[in-house]
C-alpha cells in the first residue's frame, strides 16, 4: 500500500514535544501510538510509516462504510494521514491517539460527502471477511459471510452519516460513547441518541440473532 505523498518540511526547531503522558488505564497500543506521534513531531519518517501501517486498515474500513466510492475513500484516508504527518504537534494527549486520528478522518469524510453527491455502491466484498486459512472458510461459509456483510452494508447505508459513524465506531472499532463524542465533536448524550435511533432502524431490518445482537 502506497504511503501518502509527504510535503517537504522546514528545518526542525531545537525543541520537540515529549510523548503525551499516559493516562490511567491507557492500553499498551495507545502508549506505542503516543511514542510514535512524538517521533512524527520530529518528522521522523520511520515513525510515520509505523503509524501508517497501524491505522491504514482501520481507517480504510471506517471510511469504506462512510463513503463507499473507492476514490473518495483513498482520497480522505490520504488527507487524514497527511494531517497526522504535518500537524502531529497538535495532538495534546487528552484522548487516545486513535480518537484524535479518527476525528480527523470523520471531519474529512463529512467534507467529502458535502463535495460529492454520488450514489452509494453496493459492495459485498470486504477485507474483514474469511480468508482461505480461516477455519470457517468453506465455500458455504464464505457465501454466508458475504451475504451477511452485504445485508449489513445495505442496512447501514440507510442511516444518516452521523448515525452510520456512531454504529461503525461502536461495533466495529470498539470506541466508547465519550470517545465517539470526541471524534464527531458532539455531546455524549447526542451520540447515545444517534445510536438509539440507528439501532431501532437496524433492528427493524433484521430478525433472530443479529437483531438481538444489535
VOROLO-689155 format. One record per residue (C-alpha): residue in three letters; residue number from 0; x, y, z. Coordinates in pm, 1 decimal. Example, Ala and Ser with C-alpha at 12.3 -4.5 7.8 and 13.67 -1.06 7.14 Angstrom:
! VOROLO-689155
('ALA', 0, (1230.0, -450.0, 780.0))
('SER', 1, (1367.0, -106.0, 714.0))
***
This chain:
! VOROLO-689155
('UNK', 0, (0.0, 0.0, 0.0))
('UNK', 1, (148.8, 332.6, -103.5))
('UNK', 2, (236.6, 593.2, 151.6))
('UNK', 3, (85.4, 936.8, 113.8))
('UNK', 4, (298.0, 1191.0, -68.2))
('UNK', 5, (462.2, 1392.9, 204.6))
('UNK', 6, (523.8, 1762.9, 167.7))
('UNK', 7, (880.9, 1872.9, 245.1))
('UNK', 8, (902.5, 2013.5, 595.6))
('UNK', 9, (1112.3, 2305.3, 716.0))
('UNK', 10, (1427.2, 2252.5, 913.5))
('UNK', 11, (1334.7, 2120.0, 1260.6))
('UNK', 12, (1343.9, 2352.4, 1557.1))
('UNK', 13, (1569.2, 2295.5, 1855.9))
('UNK', 14, (1297.7, 2157.5, 2085.2))
('UNK', 15, (1036.9, 1885.9, 2034.7))
('UNK', 16, (734.1, 1774.5, 2231.8))
('UNK', 17, (779.9, 1473.6, 2453.7))
('UNK', 18, (534.0, 1183.6, 2422.8))
('UNK', 19, (199.9, 1279.4, 2574.6))
('UNK', 20, (187.4, 1145.2, 2932.4))
('UNK', 21, (-15.2, 824.0, 2966.8))
('UNK', 22, (-347.6, 832.6, 3140.1))
('UNK', 23, (-456.2, 577.8, 3396.2))
('UNK', 24, (-575.4, 264.1, 3223.4))
('UNK', 25, (-444.3, 352.0, 2876.7))
('UNK', 26, (-390.0, 33.7, 2671.1))
('UNK', 27, (-40.2, -60.9, 2553.1))
('UNK', 28, (-134.1, 13.7, 2191.6))
('UNK', 29, (-207.3, 374.8, 2280.9))
('UNK', 30, (123.1, 409.2, 2464.7))
('UNK', 31, (301.4, 298.6, 2149.1))
('UNK', 32, (88.7, 536.0, 1940.6))
('UNK', 33, (187.8, 825.2, 2168.1))
('UNK', 34, (553.6, 738.0, 2131.4))
('UNK', 35, (520.8, 729.9, 1752.9))
('UNK', 36, (333.6, 1060.8, 1740.7))
('UNK', 37, (610.1, 1226.6, 1941.8))
('UNK', 38, (861.1, 1098.3, 1687.0))
('UNK', 39, (643.5, 1215.9, 1397.7))
('UNK', 40, (660.4, 1562.9, 1554.0))
('UNK', 41, (1034.1, 1541.0, 1483.3))
('UNK', 42, (946.1, 1448.8, 1123.6))
('UNK', 43, (1090.7, 1100.6, 1162.5))
('UNK', 44, (961.7, 916.7, 857.6))
('UNK', 45, (1005.7, 569.2, 1004.1))
('UNK', 46, (768.4, 656.9, 1289.2))
('UNK', 47, (510.5, 790.9, 1044.5))
('UNK', 48, (537.7, 473.4, 837.4))
('UNK', 49, (472.1, 270.0, 1152.1))
('UNK', 50, (162.9, 478.6, 1231.5))
('UNK', 51, (51.8, 445.2, 869.5))
('UNK', 52, (69.3, 66.2, 888.3))
('UNK', 53, (-119.6, 66.0, 1219.4))
('UNK', 54, (-402.4, 291.3, 1103.3))
('UNK', 55, (-440.9, 230.3, 731.2))
('UNK', 56, (-654.3, -88.5, 768.0))
('UNK', 57, (-876.7, 58.0, 1041.3))
('UNK', 58, (-930.1, 388.3, 864.1))
('UNK', 59, (-998.6, 208.5, 536.5))
('UNK', 60, (-1276.3, 0.7, 693.7))
('UNK', 61, (-1427.0, 305.5, 864.2))
('UNK', 62, (-1418.9, 523.7, 552.7))
('UNK', 63, (-1548.1, 249.3, 323.6))
('UNK', 64, (-1868.9, 241.3, 525.5))
('UNK', 65, (-1885.1, 619.3, 547.4))
('UNK', 66, (-1812.0, 692.3, 181.0))
('UNK', 67, (-1807.0, 372.1, -29.1))
('UNK', 68, (-1670.8, 514.1, -361.5))
('UNK', 69, (-1315.9, 382.9, -363.4))
('UNK', 70, (-1158.4, 701.0, -497.3))
('UNK', 71, (-1311.8, 903.3, -213.9))
('UNK', 72, (-1200.9, 651.5, 48.4))
('UNK', 73, (-840.0, 668.3, -64.5))
('UNK', 74, (-853.1, 1047.0, -100.8))
('UNK', 75, (-987.5, 1102.0, 251.3))
('UNK', 76, (-756.0, 841.5, 403.2))
('UNK', 77, (-452.9, 1011.0, 248.6))
('UNK', 78, (-577.7, 1355.8, 355.5))
('UNK', 79, (-617.3, 1225.7, 710.8))
('UNK', 80, (-269.2, 1080.7, 732.8))
('UNK', 81, (-126.5, 1390.6, 568.4))
('UNK', 82, (-266.9, 1592.8, 860.4))
('UNK', 83, (-112.1, 1345.7, 1105.6))
('UNK', 84, (227.0, 1398.7, 939.8))
('UNK', 85, (206.7, 1776.8, 916.9))
('UNK', 86, (24.8, 1853.8, 1241.1))
('UNK', 87, (131.0, 1582.1, 1484.0))
('UNK', 88, (222.1, 1851.0, 1737.4))
('UNK', 89, (-149.1, 1934.7, 1767.2))
('UNK', 90, (-212.5, 1606.4, 1948.0))
('UNK', 91, (-239.2, 1719.6, 2311.3))
('UNK', 92, (-268.5, 1386.9, 2490.2))
('UNK', 93, (-614.6, 1444.5, 2638.1))
('UNK', 94, (-755.7, 1149.8, 2440.4))
('UNK', 95, (-624.5, 829.9, 2288.3))
('UNK', 96, (-429.0, 877.4, 1966.9))
('UNK', 97, (-689.4, 669.0, 1785.1))
('UNK', 98, (-961.8, 911.6, 1895.4))
('UNK', 99, (-761.4, 1202.7, 1755.0))
('UNK', 100, (-688.9, 1025.8, 1424.8))
('UNK', 101, (-1047.1, 908.5, 1374.0))
('UNK', 102, (-1173.7, 1260.5, 1449.3))
('UNK', 103, (-959.7, 1392.1, 1164.2))
('UNK', 104, (-1088.7, 1117.3, 933.8))
('UNK', 105, (-1450.8, 1184.8, 1029.8))
('UNK', 106, (-1424.6, 1557.4, 955.9))
('UNK', 107, (-1252.8, 1487.2, 624.9))
('UNK', 108, (-1522.2, 1233.2, 534.2))
('UNK', 109, (-1805.5, 1477.9, 604.4))
('UNK', 110, (-1637.9, 1737.2, 383.2))
('UNK', 111, (-1601.9, 1477.9, 107.6))
('UNK', 112, (-1971.3, 1385.0, 137.3))
('UNK', 113, (-2060.9, 1752.6, 101.7))
('UNK', 114, (-1847.6, 1785.3, -210.9))
('UNK', 115, (-1957.6, 1464.3, -382.5))
('UNK', 116, (-2322.8, 1371.5, -408.4))
('UNK', 117, (-2266.1, 1027.2, -558.4))
('UNK', 118, (-2475.0, 707.5, -540.5))
('UNK', 119, (-2368.4, 450.3, -286.3))
('UNK', 120, (-2203.1, 144.1, -435.5))
('UNK', 121, (-2323.1, -197.4, -322.2))
('UNK', 122, (-2016.1, -395.2, -228.4))
('UNK', 123, (-2036.9, -731.5, -58.1))
('UNK', 124, (-1663.3, -792.2, -53.4))
('UNK', 125, (-1466.0, -666.9, 246.8))
('UNK', 126, (-1117.8, -734.1, 375.4))
('UNK', 127, (-1269.7, -834.2, 711.7))
('UNK', 128, (-1412.5, -1146.8, 551.5))
('UNK', 129, (-1297.8, -1505.2, 580.3))
('UNK', 130, (-960.0, -1583.2, 431.1))
('UNK', 131, (-851.0, -1914.9, 277.5))
('UNK', 132, (-678.9, -2019.7, 601.7))
('UNK', 133, (-977.9, -1945.9, 825.7))
('UNK', 134, (-1149.6, -2234.7, 998.3))
('UNK', 135, (-1485.7, -2128.8, 852.7))
('UNK', 136, (-1355.0, -2055.2, 503.3))
('UNK', 137, (-1553.3, -2322.6, 322.7))
('UNK', 138, (-1740.9, -2212.7, 7.7))
('UNK', 139, (-2067.5, -2227.8, 200.8))
('UNK', 140, (-1927.0, -2024.3, 492.1))
('UNK', 141, (-1777.3, -1764.7, 257.6))
('UNK', 142, (-2111.3, -1726.7, 80.4))
('UNK', 143, (-2292.2, -1690.6, 413.5))
('UNK', 144, (-2043.3, -1428.0, 535.3))
('UNK', 145, (-2064.5, -1239.3, 206.7))
('UNK', 146, (-2443.6, -1236.1, 226.8))
('UNK', 147, (-2430.0, -1117.3, 588.5))
('UNK', 148, (-2183.1, -838.4, 507.6))
('UNK', 149, (-2394.9, -733.6, 211.7))
('UNK', 150, (-2710.0, -724.0, 426.8))
('UNK', 151, (-2534.5, -519.8, 697.0))
('UNK', 152, (-2393.9, -280.5, 438.9))
('UNK', 153, (-2735.6, -228.4, 277.0))
('UNK', 154, (-2880.9, -157.3, 620.4))
('UNK', 155, (-2602.3, 82.9, 719.7))
('UNK', 156, (-2637.0, 296.4, 407.4))
('UNK', 157, (-2997.6, 364.8, 505.5))
('UNK', 158, (-2871.4, 553.8, 810.5))
('UNK', 159, (-2761.7, 915.2, 816.6))
('UNK', 160, (-2382.7, 970.6, 806.0))
('UNK', 161, (-2387.5, 1065.1, 1176.2))
('UNK', 162, (-2576.5, 750.2, 1275.5))
('UNK', 163, (-2363.7, 533.7, 1048.0))
('UNK', 164, (-2045.2, 670.3, 1203.1))
('UNK', 165, (-2176.8, 603.3, 1555.2))
('UNK', 166, (-2262.4, 241.9, 1470.2))
('UNK', 167, (-1934.2, 184.2, 1290.5))
('UNK', 168, (-1721.9, 331.7, 1568.5))
('UNK', 169, (-1913.5, 142.7, 1839.5))
('UNK', 170, (-1946.5, -205.1, 1692.5))
('UNK', 171, (-1651.1, -230.8, 1455.6))
('UNK', 172, (-1383.2, -18.4, 1624.2))
('UNK', 173, (-1468.0, -53.2, 1992.9))
('UNK', 174, (-1484.1, 315.1, 2083.2))
('UNK', 175, (-1682.7, 419.7, 2390.7))
('UNK', 176, (-1960.3, 678.9, 2367.2))
('UNK', 177, (-1741.1, 952.7, 2522.4))
('UNK', 178, (-1465.7, 871.4, 2271.0))
('UNK', 179, (-1713.3, 882.8, 1982.5))
('UNK', 180, (-1838.6, 1217.1, 2112.2))
('UNK', 181, (-1481.7, 1348.1, 2092.4))
('UNK', 182, (-1440.3, 1208.5, 1741.3))
('UNK', 183, (-1760.1, 1359.1, 1599.5))
('UNK', 184, (-1746.3, 1671.3, 1818.7))
('UNK', 185, (-2082.4, 1649.2, 1992.3))
('UNK', 186, (-2213.6, 1577.2, 2343.8))
('UNK', 187, (-2210.8, 1217.3, 2463.4))
('UNK', 188, (-2588.5, 1225.0, 2500.2))
('UNK', 189, (-2616.0, 1311.1, 2131.0))
('UNK', 190, (-2412.8, 1000.5, 2045.1))
('UNK', 191, (-2646.7, 792.2, 2262.4))
('UNK', 192, (-2947.4, 939.1, 2083.4))
('UNK', 193, (-2797.2, 864.3, 1742.2))
('UNK', 194, (-2722.6, 508.4, 1849.6))
('UNK', 195, (-3076.2, 462.2, 1983.3))
('UNK', 196, (-3233.6, 563.6, 1653.0))
('UNK', 197, (-2974.3, 374.2, 1447.1))
('UNK', 198, (-3022.0, 51.8, 1643.9))
('UNK', 199, (-3400.0, 79.6, 1624.3))
('UNK', 200, (-3381.2, 122.1, 1247.9))
('UNK', 201, (-3133.5, -162.6, 1205.3))
('UNK', 202, (-3333.2, -395.9, 1431.0))
('UNK', 203, (-3636.0, -344.4, 1207.4))
('UNK', 204, (-3437.5, -488.2, 916.3))
('UNK', 205, (-3300.3, -797.4, 1091.3))
('UNK', 206, (-3453.6, -1083.0, 1282.1))
('UNK', 207, (-3310.3, -1353.5, 1504.4))
('UNK', 208, (-2960.3, -1349.9, 1648.0))
('UNK', 209, (-2836.7, -1045.5, 1454.7))
('UNK', 210, (-3131.7, -837.9, 1568.0))
('UNK', 211, (-3071.7, -948.9, 1926.2))
('UNK', 212, (-2701.1, -855.6, 1896.3))
('UNK', 213, (-2795.4, -501.7, 1796.0))
***
